[in-house]
Amino acid sequence: MPAPDPTVGPGVGPYEGEWPTEAWFDPELLEAGDRRNVLDRYRYWRLDAIVADLDTRRAPLHVAIQNWEHDFNIGSIVRTANAFNVAAVHIVGRRRWNRRGAMVTDRYLHVEHHADVEGLVGAARAAGLSLVGVDNLPGAVPLEPTELPRSCCLVFGSEGPGLTPEMVAACDRLVAISQHGSTRSLNAGAAAAIAMYHWSRRWAGEDPG
């Protein structure tokens, strides 16, 4: 996917006045304008400088997505993960995934690939993460009254089939979002946003110590 044209779209035009000299500013953006979907504080910043700044305050939350069917929801989940500044996004299965919905927000995240469930489990254990599956399956407890672990990885399945039996077996617990209508399940992107927000309500802004 080609880099977005910094002169097209919303944002700001060429920098007016004397150019700032701090190392994190990008001369090309200062000259042409910055049309990226970033916070105002990051206007005209280099991409690597933004990532470095985000790294200083990443949430201890990880997100994993099973990518068996090239699900278009993955991009949406990644975009939400960026909004909550998660520590990493883990793609399990196919390395290629539908990035359209991510709107290039994956460039500001750490995205890791695991060929299979075993690879994700190994990475989670090494990082001290609890794997929490999010799916309305037998044995899942309601998300709403549940306090999720601070250091955890929320795991989502593909749209339709949901989590595979192997992934369910690997999870330390399962949670389900309560529903009160006629549909059996939520869109995977919507479910991910709800689950990340639920975690954030309890843990966002907590002192890492």
C-alpha positions as CSV (number, residue, x, y, z in Angstrom):
1,M,0.0,0.0,0.0
2,P,1.5,3.3,-1.0
3,A,2.2,6.0,1.6
4,P,-0.6,8.6,1.9
5,D,-0.1,11.9,0.1
6,P,0.6,14.4,2.8
7,T,-0.8,17.2,0.7
8,V,-4.3,15.6,0.3
9,G,-7.1,15.2,2.8
10,P,-7.8,16.6,6.3
11,G,-5.1,18.0,8.6
12,V,-2.9,21.0,8.1
13,G,-1.1,22.6,5.2
14,P,2.6,23.6,5.0
15,Y,4.0,24.9,8.3
16,E,3.7,28.7,8.6
17,G,6.5,30.7,10.2
18,E,9.9,29.7,11.3
19,W,10.4,26.0,11.2
20,P,10.9,24.2,14.5
21,T,14.3,22.6,14.9
22,E,13.5,19.7,17.2
23,A,14.7,16.4,15.9
24,W,11.2,14.8,15.8
25,F,9.9,17.1,13.1
26,D,9.9,15.9,9.4
27,P,11.1,18.5,6.9
28,E,9.0,17.0,4.1
29,L,5.8,17.4,6.2
30,L,6.7,20.9,7.3
31,E,7.1,21.8,3.7
32,A,4.2,20.0,2.1
33,G,1.7,19.8,5.0
34,D,0.5,17.0,7.2
35,R,-2.8,15.3,6.2
36,R,-2.4,12.2,8.4
37,N,-5.0,11.1,10.9
38,V,-2.9,11.9,14.0
39,L,-3.4,14.0,17.1
40,D,-2.6,17.7,16.8
41,R,0.4,17.2,19.1
42,Y,2.0,14.9,16.5
43,R,1.5,17.2,13.5
44,Y,4.6,17.3,11.3
45,W,6.3,14.6,13.4
46,R,8.3,11.8,11.8
47,L,6.6,8.4,12.0
48,D,9.4,6.8,14.0
49,A,9.3,9.7,16.5
50,I,5.6,9.2,17.0
51,V,6.1,5.5,17.6
52,A,8.9,6.2,20.0
53,D,6.7,8.6,22.0
54,L,3.8,6.2,22.1
55,D,6.2,3.5,23.4
56,T,6.8,5.5,26.5
57,R,3.2,5.0,27.6
58,R,1.8,1.9,25.9
59,A,-0.9,0.1,27.8
60,P,0.0,-3.4,29.2
61,L,-2.9,-4.7,27.0
62,H,-2.3,-6.9,24.0
63,V,-4.7,-7.9,21.3
64,A,-4.6,-11.1,19.2
65,I,-6.7,-11.9,16.1
66,Q,-7.1,-15.3,14.4
67,N,-6.6,-14.7,10.7
68,W,-7.8,-17.8,8.9
69,E,-10.2,-16.2,6.5
70,H,-8.6,-12.8,5.6
71,D,-11.4,-11.2,7.7
72,F,-12.1,-7.6,6.7
73,N,-12.7,-6.8,10.4
74,I,-9.0,-7.2,11.3
75,G,-8.3,-3.7,10.0
76,S,-11.0,-2.2,12.2
77,I,-9.7,-4.1,15.3
78,V,-6.2,-2.8,14.6
79,R,-7.5,0.8,14.3
80,T,-9.2,0.5,17.7
81,A,-6.1,-1.1,19.2
82,N,-4.2,2.1,18.1
83,A,-6.8,4.3,19.8
84,F,-6.2,2.5,23.1
85,N,-2.4,2.5,22.5
86,V,-2.0,-1.3,23.1
87,A,1.4,-2.8,23.6
88,A,1.1,-5.1,20.6
89,V,-1.3,-6.6,18.1
90,H,-0.8,-10.3,17.4
91,I,-1.9,-11.8,14.1
92,V,-2.3,-15.6,14.3
93,G,-2.4,-17.7,11.1
94,R,-2.0,-16.0,7.7
95,R,0.7,-13.3,7.7
96,R,-1.2,-11.2,5.2
97,W,-4.3,-9.5,6.5
98,N,-6.8,-6.9,5.2
99,R,-5.3,-3.6,6.2
100,R,-7.9,-1.3,4.5
101,G,-9.9,-0.8,7.7
102,A,-6.8,0.0,9.7
103,M,-6.4,3.3,7.8
104,V,-2.5,3.0,8.2
105,T,-2.8,3.1,12.0
106,D,-0.9,-0.2,12.1
107,R,2.3,1.9,11.4
108,Y,2.1,3.3,14.9
109,L,1.7,-0.1,16.5
110,H,3.9,-3.2,17.1
111,V,2.3,-5.9,15.0
112,E,3.6,-9.5,15.6
113,H,2.8,-12.6,13.5
114,H,2.5,-16.1,14.8
115,A,2.0,-19.0,12.4
116,D,-0.2,-20.9,14.9
117,V,-1.8,-20.9,18.3
118,E,1.2,-22.4,19.9
119,G,3.3,-19.4,18.8
120,L,0.9,-17.0,20.4
121,V,0.8,-19.0,23.6
122,G,4.6,-18.9,23.8
123,A,4.8,-15.2,23.3
124,A,2.1,-14.6,25.9
125,R,3.7,-16.7,28.5
126,A,7.1,-15.1,27.9
127,A,5.5,-11.7,28.4
128,G,3.5,-12.7,31.5
129,L,0.2,-12.2,29.7
130,S,-3.1,-13.9,30.5
131,L,-5.0,-15.0,27.4
132,V,-8.6,-13.9,27.5
133,G,-10.8,-15.2,24.7
134,V,-13.8,-13.0,23.7
135,D,-16.6,-15.0,22.2
136,N,-20.1,-16.1,23.2
137,L,-19.2,-19.8,23.7
138,P,-20.2,-22.3,26.4
139,G,-18.2,-21.6,29.5
140,A,-17.8,-17.9,28.8
141,V,-18.6,-15.5,31.7
142,P,-20.3,-12.1,31.2
143,L,-17.8,-9.4,30.4
144,E,-19.6,-6.7,32.2
145,P,-19.0,-7.7,35.8
146,T,-15.6,-9.3,35.1
147,E,-12.4,-7.5,36.0
148,L,-9.9,-8.4,33.3
149,P,-6.3,-8.9,34.3
150,R,-4.1,-5.8,33.9
151,S,-1.5,-7.6,31.8
152,C,-3.6,-9.6,29.4
153,C,-4.1,-10.4,25.7
154,L,-7.7,-10.2,24.4
155,V,-8.1,-12.8,21.8
156,F,-10.7,-12.5,18.9
157,G,-11.7,-15.0,16.2
158,S,-12.6,-14.5,12.6
159,E,-16.0,-13.1,11.8
160,G,-18.5,-15.9,11.7
161,P,-16.7,-19.0,13.0
162,G,-15.2,-17.1,16.0
163,L,-12.4,-18.7,18.1
164,T,-11.2,-22.1,17.0
165,P,-11.4,-25.0,19.5
166,E,-7.5,-24.9,19.7
167,M,-7.5,-21.3,20.7
168,V,-10.3,-21.7,23.2
169,A,-8.3,-24.5,24.9
170,A,-5.3,-22.2,25.0
171,C,-7.1,-19.3,26.7
172,D,-7.0,-18.9,30.5
173,R,-10.6,-17.7,30.5
174,L,-13.5,-16.8,28.2
175,V,-15.7,-13.8,28.4
176,A,-18.8,-12.9,26.4
177,I,-20.5,-9.6,25.8
178,S,-24.1,-9.6,27.0
179,Q,-26.7,-9.1,24.2
180,H,-30.4,-8.3,24.5
181,G,-31.6,-8.5,21.0
182,S,-32.3,-11.2,18.5
183,T,-28.9,-11.5,16.8
184,R,-26.6,-14.3,17.9
185,S,-23.3,-12.4,17.8
186,L,-21.8,-9.0,17.5
187,N,-19.6,-7.9,14.6
188,A,-16.0,-8.8,15.5
189,G,-14.8,-5.2,15.2
190,A,-17.6,-4.0,17.4
191,A,-16.9,-6.7,20.0
192,A,-13.2,-5.9,20.1
193,A,-13.9,-2.2,20.7
194,I,-16.3,-3.0,23.6
195,A,-13.8,-5.4,25.2
196,M,-10.9,-2.9,24.9
197,Y,-13.0,-0.2,26.3
198,H,-14.0,-2.4,29.2
199,W,-10.3,-3.1,30.0
200,S,-9.5,0.6,29.7
201,R,-12.2,1.7,32.2
202,R,-10.4,-0.3,34.9
203,W,-6.7,0.0,33.9
204,A,-6.1,3.0,31.7
205,G,-3.8,5.5,33.4
206,E,-2.8,3.1,36.2
207,D,0.8,3.5,37.5
208,P,2.9,0.7,36.0
209,G,4.6,0.3,39.4
